[in-house]
Amino acid sequence: MKDDGGPAFPTQRERNDQLGIVGGYGGGMSLRDAFAIAALQGICAGRYGRRFKDAETMIRAVNGIVPDAWGLADEMLNARK
């Protein structure tokens, strides 16, 4: 399994013995997901953004760009080590 960097926006859960809730952190998307989203937004807003004539053209282009966004997310996670 790929290192996902843990939760991007963790939430703190209060301990509640009566309800059987264990305290701690959890939930939310992974840091890798957040990095990939940011990378995809940047790519689309930058050099590719002006080339989209309609939604269909944009979808085709984004499908080709997504692997690049995941690659950038992985590089950002590696830079944190």
N, C-alpha and C positions, 0 to 999 in steps of 0.2 A: 504494500500500500504506500502510495506517495505521501510524503510529508506535506500536510496541508497548513501548517503553521498554527494550528489551533483555532479557536473561535475569533472572528474579527471584532465582534461587538458582544463580548460575554456579558451575561446578566448574572447578578448575584441572587441566589435563592436563600431565603432565610430558613433556618432550621425550624421545623415544627414537629415536635415529637407526637403530638396528638393526632396529626394527619399522616404521620409517617414520612415526612419530607426531610430529606437529608440536605443540609446546607451546602453551599459551594457555588461554583461557577459553571455555566454551561449554556448551551443553546446558541442559535444564530448561525450565520454562514461562516465558512472557514475563511481564514486570512487569504488563502490561495484564491478562493472565489472572489473575494473583494479586490485583490490585485488584478485578477483577470478582467473583472468588470471595468476597473479603472483603465487598464491598458486598452480594452476594446473601445471604450468611449474616446480615449485620446486618439487612437488610430482613425476612428470614424470621423472625428471632428477635424482632424488634420488633413493630410494629403488626400484621403479618400472621400471625405465628406462632400466635397463640391461636385463629385462625379455622379452622384445618385440623382437620376431623373425621376424615378418613381419608386414605390415600395418594392416592387418585384426586383428591380435592379439592385436595390440596397440589400435585399435578402440574399441574392446570389453572391454579392461581394462579401457580405459579412460571413457567410458560410466558408469562404476561402480565407478569411482573416482570423477566424476563431483560433485555429492552431497557433498562430503567432501570438495571440493574447495569452494563451495558456503558457507558451514558452517564456514570454516576458514575466508572467506571474511566478514561474518556477525560478527564473533568474533573480527576481526580487526577494524570494524566500531564501535563496542561496546567499545573497548579499547580507542577509541578517545574521548568518552563522559566524 
